[in-house]
């Protein structure tokens, strides 16, 4: 869905021109030229997950396009991109239930392969929904913890001066949290919350909570 801010008022949400009814997890790239999203497509009677995208045109958005076999089918879910074109995603190539953090690096203008992120990531199961800062200085992601309270929590890791990722630390939000997204001015962290008793919603907080976790040295 899409809504527009006109004269300080948000318009009612309407369906996008490029995505069908079963589409979700949109992500607009930092250069504002492409939007990735997830959708389901029927393949021999089986519904499979696909990552698709549309490109910005002078008149709005193009029709949906397939980024190729590196992404599809049933390989990637939830796209986030850095300024250099590197894509961070949930790797579902092992099937649903095997989710892990993955990266698809931009090499000579092409995406060549999906790789799992190494240490200190994927040390536990159910790591997913990465959001990478445009400069790749930090990453947010979700860890699912079935049977615990909260069930879903956000973690953050920073790149140190050597270019290595620090041990992930939990964002203490006091509630279930998933699918992080930081506004491009860097001021606000948005996240989703889903609860079978109260339904799903979107919340936001100041990114001060992230800045306070950054290592001092």
N, C-alpha and C positions, 0 to 999 in steps of 0.2 A: 504494500500500500504506500501511497505518497500523500503528504500534506504540505502546503506551502504557507509561508508567513507573508501575509499581505496587509500592509498598513497596521502592523502590530498585532494582527489576529491570525490564528492558524485556521486554514480552511479545513473542511471535512475531509477525511481520508477517502481516496479513491484508488482503484486498482491501477497498477503500472501498465504500460503499453507492451512490455516485453516478457512479462512473467505470467505463468498460469496460476490456477487456484492453489495448487500445492507447491508453493515456493516460500522460502524462508531464509533467515540468516544473511541479509544483504550486507555488503561491504563496498563502500566507495573508495577507490584508490587515492593515495595522497595527491596525485596530480589532477584529480577530479575528472579524469577522462574515461574511466571504466568502472562498472559496478558488477561485482561478483555476487552470486546467490546460489542457494541449493534448490534442487527440485527433484521430483521423482518421475522416472520415465519407465514405461512398460517395455519389458524385453522378454519375449516368448512367454507372456503371461505372468511374469514376475516383475514387481516394482523394484527398481534399482535406484540408488542415490547417484545423482549427477551434480557436478559443479559446472555452472554455466556463467556467462557474462554478457553484458551489453555495453556498447560504446556510445559515448556522448556525441551527438551530432548537432548541427546548427538548429535542427528542429526538435530536439529532445534526445531520445535514445534509439539506438538501432534495434533490430530484432535480436533475440538471444543467439549466442554463439557458443560452440563447444571448444574449450581450450585444449583438448586433445587427450591422448591416452595416458599422459603423465598424471592427469587429474581424474580420469573417468574410465569405466564406471566403478563405483564403490571403492574409491581410493582416497578421496579427500572430502572433508566437510568443515565448514567454517573457515573462511579465507581472511587473512590479514596480510597487508603488504607494507614493506619499508620503502623509503625513498629510492633505494638502489634497485628495486624490483624484486628482491627476495620475498618469497611468499611463505608465511607460517600458517600451518593448518592442522586440523585434527586428522591424523592418519587412521583410516578405517579399512586399510587394505587387507587386514586379517579378519575382517568381518565385524559386524556390530557386536559390541561387547569387548573388543580388543583395542579400544581407542587409545591413542598415544599422541604426543606432540611431534609434528613433522615439519620439515622445511623443503621447499623447492627453490633452489638457487637459480638466479638469472645468470647464465653463462653465455657471453658473446651474443646477447640479445635473445637467447632461447631458454626455455625451461626443459631440462634434460631428464631429471629423475627426482623421485620423492625419497627423502631420507628421514629416518627418525633422529630427533635431537639426542645428542649424547649427554653424558654427565654434565651437570647435576640433574638433568631432567629424566623423566620416565623411569625413575627409581622405584616408583609405586605405580599401580595400575590406575586406570580411569583418569588420566591427565588429558585435558582437551580444551577446546575453545581458546586458543592463544590470541592475544592482541599484542602486536609488536609496535613499539614507538617508531615513528617515521625515521629517526636517526639510528635505530637499533640499539639505543642505550639501555633500554629495559623492556621486559616482556611480562605481561600478565597472562594468567591461565587459570582454568578451573580444575579442581580435583574433586571427584565424586567419592563420597564416603558412605556407602550403604550401611544403614543401621546405626549411624552416629548422628549427633546433633551439634551443629547443622550438617545436613547431608551433603551439601555442595558448598565449597569454599573457594575463595580466590587467593592465589599466590602470586608473588612478584619476585623477579630476579633481575639483577643489574649487571652490566658489563663493567669490569674493573679496568684499571689503566693498562693492563696487559691484554685486554680484549677478551678476557675469559668471563664466563657467567658465574655470579656469586650463588651461594646456596639459596634456594627459594625460601621466602618468608611469607607467612600468612597475613592477609589483610583482615584485621579484626573488625568485621562489620556487624556482628551480633545477629546475623540472620543468614539463611541460605542465600547464596549468590552464584551466578553463572554468567556466561557470555559477556565478558567485559569489553568495554569500548570507551576510549578516551577521546573527547572532542579535540579537533585539530588545533585549537588555541592552547591545548594542554591544561585547561583549567578544571575540567569536570570528568569524573569517571561515572559512566553509566553501566548498569548491570541488570540482569533479569533475575527474577525470583519466581519459582513455581512451587505451589503448595496445593496438594489435593483438597485441602480443607478450605482454603481462601482463594484459590485460583492463581493465575499468573499476573505479574505486573512488572513495570520497569521503574527502577530507582536511580538516583544520582547523588553523588557526594563530591566535595572538593578533592582535587588531586593532592591536597596537602597530606592526605593519609598515605600516599605513595612516597612523597618527598621525605616524610619523616622516617621511612624505612630504609632510605638509601644509606649505604655504609659511609661513615664519616671520613674514612681514609681511602 
